[in-house]
Amino acid sequence: MGMNKNTILGWATLIMVLMGLLLIGLGAFRYDDVAGWGFAAVGLGFFANAWVFNSLKGRV
């Protein structure tokens, strides 16, 4: 089973979405102070990067 560029971008998108959900969850449920806002913001950044990776599938 060879992994081409689209497969790698698909896996990267999935991993980044999972990490984004994890970071937003940490910000929402674990940290009640200002650090929670930072975790949630970084989680949204992971979502933005996953969106870019997903849009690159088939174009690279």
C-alpha angles and dihedrals in degrees: 000000000000121000113222126192095272092053091050091049089049092053091045090052092051093048092048092049090051092048090048091053091047093051094046089048091051091049093048102041110020107039119048098178133065092297089070090063090053093051091049092049092051089048090055088050089055089052090052092051091047089052090053092048090049092051091051093059109113094013102074 
